[in-house]
Amino acid sequence: MGLLLETHVLSAVITVLMFLPFFIVGWIRSLTKWAYFKKVAANVILACLLSANYFAAFYNVFINNRLIPPFRVTNLADGAVQFSTTNLTQSGLGIVLMVIISLQGLFIIFNFKLSRLNLMLTTVGFLFYLISSTLFPWNQIGKILPDFQDFLQFPSRFLAFAGLLLLTGFLLSLNQFIANWSQSLLKNSSYALVGLLAVMALMLGVKNIKIQLDNNWQMTAHAPQVGVYGAHLFPNGFYQSGISNQRLKQDFHAANLVTPLNDVIRATTDYLPNTTKQATVSGLQDQYRKQITDNNRNYHKQVLANGSMQLTWKNNQAARVVQIPMVAYRDTQVRLNGKELHETNTDEHLSPDQYRRSDIGAIQVRAATGKNRMVVSYQAPWYFTGALFVSLLAWILTLGLELLRKIRKNRLV
């Protein structure tokens, strides 16, 4: 859980939902409920300590800034799992997994008394599969809870968790099935079959990826819109205007690999500051393109050794207000030509020692005539440094104690 919180919060949230039925059943069956609860609580506290730096950063950014959420899907059901023999998308359930799920369901129906663990894994797995699929009323859920359209976006996210549980249950069923066989030849044949299926799954997965890539390149003359953002941003997402498949292929074969990077643009505005009445990414694409994407040409950006971003440009007009293609948040520090600037929220005259932010956080300053140098950095609050120290210390102690425990256990053996 500590690792999940450090990498992807939504996965951590879904994992908690997946653990919840096991916790409830464990609590009901436990003969020492208070000891059981204390052990679970200790694990929760440890996970929070391991990811303390994340909680501090999350609090600092989201409390002090109003941010743009991820893009909102129009229909949650479009991102739910559907049966597909080709399985070309993340929401497609291939025939192999469908067969495994069906076999596991049949095994549990006729042998549910053999293993409570297997029954529990399969039950929760089927529940998550149901939630991930079009069998669940996602259209109605989206109307009742519209925040799910940008928070969850794709119900197919639950399929990965359903797959983990159902495949684990399937392997337990296979072991129970093999244990009833008396002939060693049949047992060895079953192991060979599982190995063959694993190799075939890997080969089919690689082939599936190639088919997707080929389709992206061959479908139209437009450059491929890879990923879930493709349909949302088409035709302006990812690439500069006029970039075709052929042009992109040529640029990737060029001697200077900066060329294909210059073909790419970033057209989404997730998690930027937002002071407008627009609540979704799609409503702010024009501002982002005008203030950031198309405003980059005259600025040279460089990351300094301390992590700050340095921007240099030449101003040909006397002391005019310019908009910089750089975003500032609440605790961002801005220095212009060696002088620290202070943020102002007024639309009145902007003095040389002030800066203000646009509706999506782009920095506006009064630049001097000639060459200008701006350094933008982020001043984390004091509690973030403390949280980072706690997180590092927790990881060191946890891994160290676990290593000592294993060494002692091996010595005893």
N, C-alpha and C positions, 0 to 999 in steps of 0.2 A: 504493500500500500504506500509505503514511503517513496518507492521508486515511481509508482504510478502518479502520485501527487506531484512529483518533480517533472514528469514528462507530459501527461495529458489528463487534465482534471476530469473531463467527462468520462473517460475510461475508469477513473477512480470512483466516480459516483455510481456508475453502472456496476462496478465490482462490489461496492457496498450493498447494492440491491441484490446481487447474486449471492452474497454471503448471508444476507438477512434470514432466509428460510433455514439455512443450516444452523445459524445461531439460535433461532427459536426452537427448533427440534432438539438441539443440544441442551438448551435451558430446560425444556420439558423433561428430558430423559435423565438429566444430571441428578445424582443423589446428593451432591454437595453444591447447591446452587450458588451460595455466596462465594465459594472458592472459584467456581466457574466464572462468575461475573467479574471477580477481581482480576482473573487472568486475562479475560477479554478486554477489560478496561485498561490493563497495563499495556496490552498490545496497541490499543487505540492511542494511548498517550505516547508510546514510543514512536508510532507512525507520524504523529503530529510533531514530535521533536526532530525526527529525521528530515521532515519537510518544513521546518520552521522558517527557513529562508523564503520558501514559496508563499506561505501565509502572510509574512511581513510585506513582501513585494505586492501581493494581490491587494492587501488592505491599503497600502500606500497609493497605488495607481487607481484603483476603482473607487475609493472613498473621495479622493481629491480631484477626480476628473470624471466628466460625463463622456463616455466612450461610445463609439459606433459599434453595435453588435455585428456578428457575422451575417452574411446575406440571408435573407428570409426566403424560404422556398414557398411556392404558391400552393403546393399540395403535398402533404406528408406521405400520402399513400404512394406517390410516384417513387419515393425512396425506400419503400418497403420491399421485402424479399418476395420474389416470384419464382416459380419453377421455370427453369430454362435448360434445355439440353446442351446449348452451346456455352452458357455461363460467361457471357462477354462483359458483364458489368458487375459492380460490387453488390448489386441487389439481386443477382441471379443465383438461384440454387441449382447446382449441377446434378446430373443424374446419379453420380457416384455417391454424393452425400445424401441424396434422397433415398437411395437404396439402403444405405447404412442406417439412416433414421428409421426407416420402415422395419428393417430387421430387428433393430434394438427395441422398437415398440412392441413387436410380436413376442420377442423373448421375455420382456418384462411382464406382459399380460399373462403368459403361461408359467412364469417362474418367479413371480414377484416375492415369494417367500424365501428365496435362496439367499438374497443379500439385501439388507435394508439400505446399505450405502449405495448400491447400484440403483435401487428403486428411487432413492432421494436424488441422486445425480440425474437420472433420466427424467424424473418429474419436473425438476427445476429447469432442466435443459429444454424439455418440450414447452414449458411455460415461456421461456425466453424466445424460443423459436416462434411461438404463436405471436408474441409481442412484436417480433421483428418482421412479420409477414403481412401480406395484404388481408389475411383472415381477421386481423385486428382492425377495429373501426377508426383508422387514423384520420380520415376526413372529418369525422365528428369530433375527435379529440382536438384537431387543429382549430376548429371553430370555438370550442369551449376554452382551450388553453392556447391562444395564438403565439405565446412566447416559445412554445415548442418548435415553431417553424424556423426560428433562428438559433435556439439553444440546442435542440436535438438535430434538426434538419433532416437526417436520414435514419428512419427506424431500422434499417439494415445493420446499423452499428451493433444491435443486440445479437445478430447472428454469430459473431465471433465468439461470444460468451456461450451461446447455445451449442455451438460446435465443440468447444472445449469440454463441456459437460457431457454431451451425447457421445462424443468419441471416446472419452474416458469410460463411460458406462458400457460402450460397445466392446472395448478391450476387456473390461471385467467380465462381460457376458461371454466373450470368446474364451477367456481363461476357464470360466466355470464349465463351459461346453466341452472344452478339451479335457478337463479333469475327469470327466465321466467316460472318456475313451480308454480302453485297456490296451490297445495296440499302439506301440511306439511309432510304427510307420505312419499311422494316421495323425499322430501328434506332430511329427516332423513335417508331414505334408502341410499341415495347417500353418506352421511357422513359415514355411516356404511361400505359402499363398499370401500371408500377410506381408512378407518382404516384397513379393512381386507387386502387390497392390500399392505399396508405398512408392516403389520405383515408377509404376505407371502413373500415380497421382502427380509425382514430380514432373514427369515428362509432359503430361497433359497440361499442367500449370504453366510450364515454359511455352508450350505451343499456344495456349490461350493468350498469353501476354503478347506473343508475336502477332497473332490474329488481330488483337486490339490495335497494336501499333500500325499494322498494315492498313487497317480500316481507317484510322485517323489520317494517314497520309494519302489514301486513294479516294476517299469519299468525295472531296471537292477540291477546287483549285486553291481554296483558302489554306493558310497554314493551320496545322492541326491544333485543336483546342483540347489539350490533354487535361484530364482530371474533372472533378465535380464542378469546377467553375466554368467549364467550357460553354455549356448552354446558357449559363447566366450572363456571361460577358460577350457572347458572340454578337456582332463580328469584330468588336473592337478590343477584346481582351487579349492579353499576353503579347501581342505583336504590334509594331508600328504600322501605320497605314501603308498599304501597297505591298506588304510582305506576302509572298505566295509560297507554296510548297517548293517550287523550283528554286526560288531565290534563297530560301532558308537552307536547302540542301547545298547549294553552291557556297554559301557563307560558312557552313560547317567544314567544307573542304578547303577553305582559304588558309593561307599560311598564317595570317593573323587571326587568332581565335577571339579577339575582341569584337570582330565583325558580327558574329551571330549574337553576342551579348547585347550589342547595340540595336539588334532587331527587336529585342524583347522590351516590353513595358510592364509595369505593374499597375493594373487598372482597378484593383479592389482597395477598399478603404477601411477594412476591419480594424477596430480598436483605436482609431484616431480620435482625438478630441472632437466633440460635436456640440456646437452652440446653436445649431439651427433647429427648426421644427421637424426636420426630416428624421425619421427613426430607423431607416434602413439604408443599407449600402447603396442600393441602386439609385436612390434619390440624390446621392452626393458624388456620383461619378463625374459629372461635368466640372464641379468645383475641384476635385482632385486632379483631373486632367489639366485644367487651366492653371492651377496654382503650383502643382508639383511636376507632373509628367512633362508638359510642354514648356516648363519654365527652367529646365535643367541645363540648357545648352550653353549658357554664358557663365556658368559657375564651375569651378574646379573644386572637387571634394576630396579630402584626404583624412584617413583615420590616424590620429596621433598615437604615440606610444602609451599614453595614459588612458586611452579609450575615447577621448574627445573627438568630435568631428570638426575639421577645419574647412571652411569655405572661403575661397578667394575669387574676386571678380573685379572688373573695371567699370567704374561709373563715369559716364561721359557728361552727365548733367550735374549742375551745382546743387548739392545738398537736397536731393529729392528722396521721397519715401519710396522704398522698393520692397517688393515681396520676395522673400527668400524661399527656395524650394526645400525647406527644412521644417520639421514639426517640433513644437515645444509643448511640454506637459507642465503640470503645476510646479514641479520641483526642478525644471530645466533651468540651467544657468547660461546666459548669453553674454559674450564679450565681443565688442566690436572695436577693432583697431587698438586692442589692449585695454579698453575701458569696459567695466562691467555695466550692463544695462539692467534697468528695473522695468518690470511689466506694468503697463497701464491698461485699463479697460475702457478708457474714454475714446470717443471718436474725434476728439479735438486735436489741436496742433500737437504733433509728435516731436518732442525735443531730442537732441542728440544722445542723451543718456537714458532714453526710454525705448521699449519695444512693445508691440502689441501682437495679439494672435488673431488670425482670421477665423472664419466659422468652422474650419477643420484643423485649426492649430498652426497654420503656416505663419512663420515669423515675418513681421513687418518692422523695418527700421529706417531711420533717416541716414542714408549713406553719404560719405564725403566724396568730393570730386577726386577722380583718379582711382588707384588701386585700394581695395578694401579687404580686410581680413577679419573673418568672424570665427570664433571658437564656441561650439555648442557642447555642453556637457550636462550630466544629470547628477544632482546632489541628493543622494539617498539619505533618508532621515537616520538619526542615531540608532533607532531600534532595529533597522535593517542589518546594520553591522553586528549588533548583538545576536540577532536571530541567525545570521550566517555562521557565527562562532558556535552557537548552540547546535546547529545542524551538523557542522563538521565534527564537533566533539562527539555528538551522538553516533554518527557513522563510524568513527574510529573506535569508540568503546564497544559498539554493537558487534562490529566485525572482529575486533580483537577478542572479546569474550567468547564469541561463537567459535573462533579458531582454537582458543584454549580449551573449550569444552570438548571439541572433537579430538584434540591431542590427548587429553586425559582419558577419554572414552576408548581410544585406540590402545593406550597403555594398559588399561584394565583388561581389554580383550586379549 
